[in-house]
Amino acid sequence: MDAIDEDGLYEEISKLKMCLEEKCMIIDTLTFQVAEREKHNEKLKCEIVGLRKDLEKTKALNLIFARGSETLDEIIEV
């Protein structure tokens, strides 16, 4: 009977070891995916900053054009 119990324990230990290895692989995969997402998010943040700068430049140009248009309208009225 002791041999049967030892075999059963060995089998249970083997199953637990495999389960632990699978979980470790899952954790490694998820850690990698999180790191990739963080890199992607950082790129997107940089892109947002660039787009905001472009938007501010565009707003400034629109203001210049609007003032120019108003001046042109005044000239035409005279």
KEZARO-791544 format. One record per residue: x, y, z of N, C-alpha, C, O, CB in turn; residue number from 0. Coordinates in pm, whole numbers. Glycine has a CB too. Layout:
BEGIN
<nx:X | ny:Y | nz:Z | cax:X | cay:Y | caz:Z | cx:X | cy:Y | cz:Z | ox:X | oy:Y | oz:Z | cbx:X | cby:Y | cbz:Z | n:NUM>
...
END
This chain:
BEGIN
<nx:80 | ny:-119 | nz:0 | cax:0 | cay:0 | caz:0 | cx:85 | cy:126 | cz:0 | ox:45 | oy:228 | oz:-58 | cbx:-91 | cby:0 | cbz:118 | n:0>
<nx:200 | ny:121 | nz:64 | cax:286 | cay:240 | caz:68 | cx:329 | cy:278 | cz:-73 | ox:341 | oy:397 | oz:-103 | cbx:409 | cby:215 | cbz:156 | n:1>
<nx:354 | ny:179 | nz:-160 | cax:397 | cay:207 | caz:-297 | cx:286 | cy:277 | cz:-374 | ox:314 | oy:366 | oz:-454 | cbx:439 | cby:76 | cbz:-369 | n:2>
<nx:163 | ny:237 | nz:-352 | cax:49 | cay:300 | caz:-420 | cx:36 | cy:446 | cz:-375 | ox:15 | oy:535 | oz:-458 | cbx:-83 | cby:222 | cbz:-390 | n:3>
<nx:49 | ny:469 | nz:-248 | cax:40 | cay:606 | caz:-197 | cx:154 | cy:692 | cz:-253 | ox:133 | oy:807 | oz:-291 | cbx:42 | cby:606 | cbz:-43 | n:4>
<nx:274 | ny:636 | nz:-256 | cax:387 | cay:711 | caz:-310 | cx:368 | cy:742 | cz:-457 | ox:399 | oy:852 | oz:-503 | cbx:517 | cby:632 | cbz:-289 | n:5>
<nx:315 | ny:645 | nz:-531 | cax:289 | cay:667 | caz:-674 | cx:183 | cy:777 | cz:-692 | ox:196 | oy:864 | oz:-778 | cbx:242 | cby:536 | cbz:-742 | n:6>
<nx:80 | ny:771 | nz:-609 | cax:-25 | cay:872 | caz:-617 | cx:28 | cy:1011 | cz:-582 | ox:-7 | oy:1110 | oz:-646 | cbx:-140 | cby:835 | cbz:-523 | n:7>
<nx:113 | ny:1017 | nz:-481 | cax:173 | cay:1144 | caz:-443 | cx:266 | cy:1196 | cz:-552 | ox:266 | oy:1315 | oz:-584 | cbx:250 | cby:1130 | cbz:-311 | n:8>
<nx:344 | ny:1105 | nz:-610 | cax:434 | cay:1145 | caz:-718 | cx:354 | cy:1200 | cz:-836 | ox:391 | oy:1300 | oz:-897 | cbx:521 | cby:1026 | cbz:-762 | n:9>
<nx:244 | ny:1131 | nz:-868 | cax:158 | cay:1176 | caz:-978 | cx:97 | cy:1313 | cz:-947 | ox:93 | oy:1401 | oz:-1034 | cbx:46 | cby:1073 | cbz:-1006 | n:10>
<nx:51 | ny:1331 | nz:-824 | cax:-7 | cay:1459 | caz:-784 | cx:98 | cy:1571 | cz:-789 | ox:69 | oy:1682 | oz:-833 | cbx:-67 | cby:1448 | cbz:-642 | n:11>
<nx:217 | ny:1541 | nz:-744 | cax:326 | cay:1639 | caz:-749 | cx:358 | cy:1674 | cz:-894 | ox:382 | oy:1791 | oz:-925 | cbx:452 | cby:1585 | cbz:-678 | n:12>
<nx:359 | ny:1576 | nz:-982 | cax:386 | cay:1601 | caz:-1124 | cx:278 | cy:1691 | cz:-1184 | ox:310 | oy:1783 | oz:-1259 | cbx:393 | cby:1469 | cbz:-1201 | n:13>
<nx:153 | ny:1665 | nz:-1150 | cax:43 | cay:1748 | caz:-1201 | cx:57 | cy:1892 | cz:-1151 | ox:41 | oy:1987 | oz:-1226 | cbx:-94 | cby:1689 | cbz:-1157 | n:14>
<nx:87 | ny:1904 | nz:-1022 | cax:102 | cay:2038 | caz:-965 | cx:221 | cy:2113 | cz:-1027 | ox:215 | oy:2234 | oz:-1050 | cbx:121 | cby:2029 | cbz:-814 | n:15>
<nx:327 | ny:2039 | nz:-1054 | cax:445 | cay:2100 | caz:-1117 | cx:409 | cy:2151 | cz:-1257 | ox:448 | oy:2261 | oz:-1294 | cbx:561 | cby:1998 | cbz:-1125 | n:16>
<nx:336 | ny:2070 | nz:-1334 | cax:295 | cay:2112 | caz:-1468 | cx:204 | cy:2233 | cz:-1461 | ox:216 | oy:2326 | oz:-1541 | cbx:225 | cby:1997 | cbz:-1541 | n:17>
<nx:112 | ny:2232 | nz:-1364 | cax:19 | cay:2343 | caz:-1347 | cx:97 | cy:2471 | cz:-1313 | ox:67 | oy:2578 | oz:-1366 | cbx:-85 | cby:2312 | cbz:-1237 | n:18>
<nx:195 | ny:2459 | nz:-1226 | cax:277 | cay:2574 | caz:-1188 | cx:357 | cy:2627 | cz:-1308 | ox:368 | oy:2748 | oz:-1326 | cbx:372 | cby:2535 | cbz:-1075 | n:19>
<nx:411 | ny:2536 | nz:-1388 | cax:486 | cay:2577 | caz:-1507 | cx:395 | cy:2650 | cz:-1606 | ox:434 | oy:2750 | oz:-1666 | cbx:551 | cby:2455 | cbz:-1575 | n:20>
<nx:273 | ny:2598 | nz:-1624 | cax:177 | cay:2664 | caz:-1714 | cx:143 | cy:2804 | cz:-1664 | ox:137 | oy:2898 | oz:-1742 | cbx:49 | cby:2581 | cbz:-1726 | n:21>
<nx:122 | ny:2816 | nz:-1535 | cax:88 | cay:2947 | caz:-1478 | cx:205 | cy:3043 | cz:-1491 | ox:185 | oy:3162 | oz:-1517 | cbx:48 | cby:2932 | cbz:-1329 | n:22>
<nx:327 | ny:2992 | nz:-1474 | cax:445 | cay:3078 | caz:-1492 | cx:455 | cy:3126 | cz:-1637 | ox:490 | oy:3242 | oz:-1662 | cbx:573 | cby:3001 | cbz:-1453 | n:23>
<nx:425 | ny:3038 | nz:-1732 | cax:427 | cay:3077 | caz:-1873 | cx:320 | cy:3182 | cz:-1900 | ox:344 | oy:3278 | oz:-1974 | cbx:407 | cby:2954 | cbz:-1964 | n:24>
<nx:203 | ny:3165 | nz:-1842 | cax:95 | cay:3263 | caz:-1860 | cx:136 | cy:3397 | cz:-1802 | ox:114 | oy:3501 | oz:-1864 | cbx:-35 | cby:3213 | cbz:-1794 | n:25>
<nx:196 | ny:3396 | nz:-1684 | cax:241 | cay:3520 | caz:-1622 | cx:346 | cy:3588 | cz:-1709 | ox:341 | oy:3709 | oz:-1728 | cbx:298 | cby:3492 | cbz:-1481 | n:26>
<nx:441 | ny:3510 | nz:-1762 | cax:543 | cay:3568 | caz:-1850 | cx:481 | cy:3629 | cz:-1974 | ox:520 | oy:3738 | oz:-2016 | cbx:645 | cby:3461 | cbz:-1890 | n:27>
<nx:385 | ny:3560 | nz:-2033 | cax:318 | cay:3610 | caz:-2152 | cx:242 | cy:3739 | cz:-2121 | ox:250 | oy:3836 | oz:-2197 | cbx:221 | cby:3504 | cbz:-2208 | n:28>
<nx:170 | ny:3740 | nz:-2012 | cax:94 | cay:3860 | caz:-1974 | cx:187 | cy:3976 | cz:-1941 | ox:157 | oy:4091 | oz:-1975 | cbx:3 | cby:3829 | cbz:-1854 | n:29>
<nx:298 | ny:3948 | nz:-1876 | cax:395 | cay:4053 | caz:-1845 | cx:450 | cy:4113 | cz:-1973 | ox:465 | oy:4235 | oz:-1983 | cbx:510 | cby:3997 | cbz:-1758 | n:30>
<nx:480 | ny:4028 | nz:-2071 | cax:529 | cay:4076 | caz:-2200 | cx:423 | cy:4162 | cz:-2268 | ox:453 | oy:4268 | oz:-2321 | cbx:569 | cby:3958 | cbz:-2290 | n:31>
<nx:299 | ny:4115 | nz:-2266 | cax:190 | cay:4190 | caz:-2330 | cx:169 | cy:4325 | cz:-2264 | ox:144 | oy:4424 | oz:-2332 | cbx:61 | cby:4109 | cbz:-2325 | n:32>
<nx:179 | ny:4330 | nz:-2132 | cax:165 | cay:4457 | caz:-2060 | cx:278 | cy:4552 | cz:-2101 | ox:254 | oy:4670 | oz:-2124 | cbx:165 | cby:4433 | cbz:-1906 | n:33>
<nx:399 | ny:4501 | nz:-2109 | cax:513 | cay:4584 | caz:-2149 | cx:493 | cy:4639 | cz:-2290 | ox:522 | oy:4755 | oz:-2316 | cbx:644 | cby:4504 | cbz:-2141 | n:34>
<nx:444 | ny:4554 | nz:-2380 | cax:418 | cay:4598 | caz:-2518 | cx:309 | cy:4706 | cz:-2521 | ox:321 | oy:4804 | oz:-2594 | cbx:376 | cby:4479 | cbz:-2606 | n:35>
<nx:205 | ny:4688 | nz:-2441 | cax:96 | cay:4787 | caz:-2436 | cx:149 | cy:4919 | cz:-2380 | ox:110 | oy:5026 | oz:-2427 | cbx:-21 | cby:4734 | cbz:-2349 | n:36>
<nx:236 | ny:4912 | nz:-2280 | cax:292 | cay:5034 | caz:-2223 | cx:376 | cy:5108 | cz:-2327 | ox:370 | oy:5231 | oz:-2336 | cbx:377 | cby:5001 | cbz:-2099 | n:37>
<nx:454 | ny:5034 | nz:-2406 | cax:532 | cay:5097 | caz:-2513 | cx:438 | cy:5163 | cz:-2615 | ox:461 | oy:5276 | oz:-2658 | cbx:622 | cby:4991 | cbz:-2583 | n:38>
<nx:334 | ny:5091 | nz:-2651 | cax:237 | cay:5143 | caz:-2748 | cx:168 | cy:5269 | cz:-2693 | ox:151 | oy:5367 | oz:-2765 | cbx:130 | cby:5035 | cbz:-2783 | n:39>
<nx:130 | ny:5264 | nz:-2566 | cax:67 | cay:5381 | caz:-2504 | cx:161 | cy:5500 | cz:-2501 | ox:118 | oy:5613 | oz:-2521 | cbx:21 | cby:5347 | cbz:-2362 | n:40>
<nx:289 | ny:5475 | nz:-2476 | cax:387 | cay:5584 | caz:-2473 | cx:400 | cy:5647 | cz:-2612 | ox:411 | oy:5769 | oz:-2624 | cbx:524 | cby:5533 | cbz:-2424 | n:41>
<nx:400 | ny:5563 | nz:-2715 | cax:405 | cay:5616 | caz:-2852 | cx:282 | cy:5701 | cz:-2881 | ox:292 | oy:5808 | oz:-2941 | cbx:414 | cby:5501 | cbz:-2954 | n:42>
<nx:165 | ny:5653 | nz:-2837 | cax:42 | cay:5728 | caz:-2859 | cx:43 | cy:5861 | cz:-2784 | ox:-4 | oy:5962 | oz:-2836 | cbx:-79 | cby:5645 | cbz:-2816 | n:43>
<nx:97 | ny:5860 | nz:-2663 | cax:107 | cay:5985 | caz:-2586 | cx:196 | cy:6085 | cz:-2660 | ox:162 | oy:6203 | oz:-2669 | cbx:163 | cby:5958 | cbz:-2446 | n:44>
<nx:308 | ny:6038 | nz:-2713 | cax:397 | cay:6126 | caz:-2789 | cx:326 | cy:6180 | cz:-2913 | ox:340 | oy:6298 | oz:-2948 | cbx:526 | cby:6052 | cbz:-2830 | n:45>
<nx:250 | ny:6094 | nz:-2979 | cax:175 | cay:6136 | caz:-3097 | cx:70 | cy:6241 | cz:-3061 | ox:50 | oy:6337 | oz:-3135 | cbx:108 | cby:6015 | cbz:-3165 | n:46>
<nx:5 | ny:6223 | nz:-2947 | cax:-95 | cay:6320 | caz:-2901 | cx:-29 | cy:6455 | cz:-2876 | ox:-83 | oy:6559 | oz:-2914 | cbx:-166 | cby:6269 | cbz:-2774 | n:47>
<nx:86 | ny:6453 | nz:-2812 | cax:157 | cay:6579 | caz:-2785 | cx:190 | cy:6649 | cz:-2916 | ox:172 | oy:6770 | oz:-2930 | cbx:286 | cby:6553 | cbz:-2703 | n:48>
<nx:240 | ny:6572 | nz:-3014 | cax:272 | cay:6629 | caz:-3145 | cx:149 | cy:6687 | cz:-3213 | ox:155 | oy:6795 | oz:-3271 | cbx:336 | cby:6524 | cbz:-3233 | n:49>
<nx:39 | ny:6615 | nz:-3207 | cax:-85 | cay:6662 | caz:-3269 | cx:-138 | cy:6788 | cz:-3201 | ox:-191 | oy:6878 | oz:-3266 | cbx:-191 | cby:6552 | cbz:-3264 | n:50>
<nx:-122 | ny:6795 | nz:-3069 | cax:-165 | cay:6915 | caz:-2998 | cx:-82 | cy:7036 | cz:-3040 | ox:-135 | oy:7147 | oz:-3056 | cbx:-155 | cby:6895 | cbz:-2846 | n:51>
<nx:48 | ny:7014 | nz:-3059 | cax:134 | cay:7122 | caz:-3105 | cx:93 | cy:7168 | cz:-3244 | ox:85 | oy:7287 | oz:-3273 | cbx:282 | cby:7079 | cbz:-3104 | n:52>
<nx:66 | ny:7071 | nz:-3332 | cax:21 | cay:7104 | caz:-3467 | cx:-111 | cy:7180 | cz:-3463 | ox:-131 | oy:7274 | oz:-3539 | cbx:6 | cby:6977 | cbz:-3552 | n:53>
<nx:-200 | ny:7139 | nz:-3375 | cax:-329 | cay:7205 | caz:-3361 | cx:-312 | cy:7350 | cz:-3316 | ox:-379 | oy:7440 | oz:-3367 | cbx:-418 | cby:7130 | cbz:-3262 | n:54>
<nx:-222 | ny:7374 | nz:-3223 | cax:-196 | cay:7511 | caz:-3177 | cx:-140 | cy:7596 | cz:-3291 | ox:-177 | oy:7712 | oz:-3306 | cbx:-97 | cby:7510 | cbz:-3058 | n:55>
<nx:-51 | ny:7538 | nz:-3371 | cax:3 | cay:7610 | caz:-3486 | cx:-109 | cy:7643 | cz:-3585 | ox:-115 | oy:7753 | oz:-3640 | cbx:114 | cby:7528 | cbz:-3556 | n:56>
<nx:-196 | ny:7546 | nz:-3607 | cax:-307 | cay:7566 | caz:-3700 | cx:-402 | cy:7675 | cz:-3648 | ox:-451 | oy:7758 | oz:-3725 | cbx:-384 | cby:7434 | cbz:-3722 | n:57>
<nx:-427 | ny:7673 | nz:-3518 | cax:-514 | cay:7776 | caz:-3460 | cx:-451 | cy:7914 | cz:-3481 | ox:-521 | oy:8011 | oz:-3513 | cbx:-537 | cby:7750 | cbz:-3308 | n:58>
<nx:-320 | ny:7923 | nz:-3462 | cax:-252 | cay:8052 | caz:-3480 | cx:-263 | cy:8097 | cz:-3625 | ox:-288 | oy:8215 | oz:-3652 | cbx:-104 | cby:8041 | cbz:-3438 | n:59>
<nx:-244 | ny:8005 | nz:-3719 | cax:-257 | cay:8040 | caz:-3860 | cx:-400 | cy:8082 | cz:-3894 | ox:-420 | oy:8177 | oz:-3969 | cbx:-214 | cby:7921 | cbz:-3948 | n:60>
<nx:-497 | ny:8012 | nz:-3841 | cax:-637 | cay:8048 | caz:-3865 | cx:-666 | cy:8189 | cz:-3813 | ox:-739 | oy:8265 | oz:-3877 | cbx:-732 | cby:7946 | cbz:-3798 | n:61>
<nx:-610 | ny:8222 | nz:-3699 | cax:-630 | cay:8355 | caz:-3643 | cx:-568 | cy:8461 | cz:-3735 | ox:-628 | oy:8567 | oz:-3758 | cbx:-569 | cby:8364 | cbz:-3501 | n:62>
<nx:-450 | ny:8432 | nz:-3786 | cax:-385 | cay:8525 | caz:-3879 | cx:-469 | cy:8543 | cz:-4004 | ox:-491 | oy:8655 | oz:-4050 | cbx:-244 | cby:8476 | cbz:-3916 | n:63>
<nx:-517 | ny:8431 | nz:-4060 | cax:-601 | cay:8439 | caz:-4180 | cx:-732 | cy:8513 | cz:-4152 | ox:-778 | oy:8592 | oz:-4235 | cbx:-632 | cby:8297 | cbz:-4233 | n:64>
<nx:-790 | ny:8490 | nz:-4036 | cax:-915 | cay:8557 | caz:-4001 | cx:-893 | cy:8708 | cz:-3993 | ox:-973 | oy:8786 | oz:-4043 | cbx:-971 | cby:8503 | cbz:-3868 | n:65>
<nx:-784 | ny:8749 | nz:-3929 | cax:-753 | cay:8892 | caz:-3919 | cx:-726 | cy:8950 | cz:-4058 | ox:-770 | oy:9060 | oz:-4090 | cbx:-631 | cby:8915 | cbz:-3826 | n:66>
<nx:-654 | ny:8875 | nz:-4139 | cax:-627 | cay:8919 | caz:-4276 | cx:-755 | cy:8934 | cz:-4356 | ox:-771 | oy:9028 | oz:-4434 | cbx:-534 | cby:8822 | cbz:-4346 | n:67>
<nx:-847 | ny:8840 | nz:-4335 | cax:-976 | cay:8845 | caz:-4404 | cx:-1056 | cy:8968 | cz:-4360 | ox:-1117 | oy:9036 | oz:-4442 | cbx:-1057 | cby:8717 | cbz:-4377 | n:68>
<nx:-1054 | ny:8995 | nz:-4231 | cax:-1123 | cay:9113 | caz:-4180 | cx:-1062 | cy:9241 | cz:-4239 | ox:-1134 | oy:9332 | oz:-4280 | cbx:-1118 | cby:9117 | cbz:-4025 | n:69>
<nx:-931 | ny:9246 | nz:-4243 | cax:-863 | cay:9363 | caz:-4300 | cx:-898 | cy:9378 | cz:-4447 | ox:-924 | oy:9489 | oz:-4494 | cbx:-710 | cby:9351 | cbz:-4282 | n:70>
<nx:-898 | ny:9267 | nz:-4520 | cax:-933 | cay:9271 | caz:-4662 | cx:-1077 | cy:9319 | cz:-4681 | ox:-1105 | oy:9399 | oz:-4770 | cbx:-915 | cby:9132 | cbz:-4726 | n:71>
<nx:-1168 | ny:9270 | nz:-4598 | cax:-1308 | cay:9316 | caz:-4604 | cx:-1318 | cy:9466 | cz:-4580 | ox:-1394 | oy:9535 | oz:-4648 | cbx:-1392 | cby:9240 | cbz:-4500 | n:72>
<nx:-1241 | ny:9517 | nz:-4483 | cax:-1242 | cay:9661 | caz:-4455 | cx:-1190 | cy:9740 | cz:-4574 | ox:-1245 | oy:9844 | oz:-4610 | cbx:-1158 | cby:9691 | cbz:-4330 | n:73>
<nx:-1083 | ny:9689 | nz:-4636 | cax:-1026 | cay:9755 | caz:-4753 | cx:-1127 | cy:9757 | cz:-4866 | ox:-1142 | oy:9858 | oz:-4935 | cbx:-897 | cby:9685 | cbz:-4798 | n:74>
<nx:-1196 | ny:9646 | nz:-4886 | cax:-1295 | cay:9638 | caz:-4995 | cx:-1409 | cy:9735 | cz:-4969 | ox:-1458 | oy:9798 | oz:-5062 | cbx:-1350 | cby:9493 | cbz:-5010 | n:75>
<nx:-1452 | ny:9748 | nz:-4844 | cax:-1562 | cay:9839 | caz:-4809 | cx:-1525 | cy:9984 | cz:-4838 | ox:-1609 | oy:10063 | oz:-4880 | cbx:-1599 | cby:9823 | cbz:-4663 | n:76>
<nx:-1397 | ny:10017 | nz:-4815 | cax:-1354 | cay:10156 | caz:-4838 | cx:-1348 | cy:10177 | cz:-4987 | ox:-1313 | oy:10286 | oz:-5033 | cbx:-1216 | cby:10186 | cbz:-4771 | n:77>
END
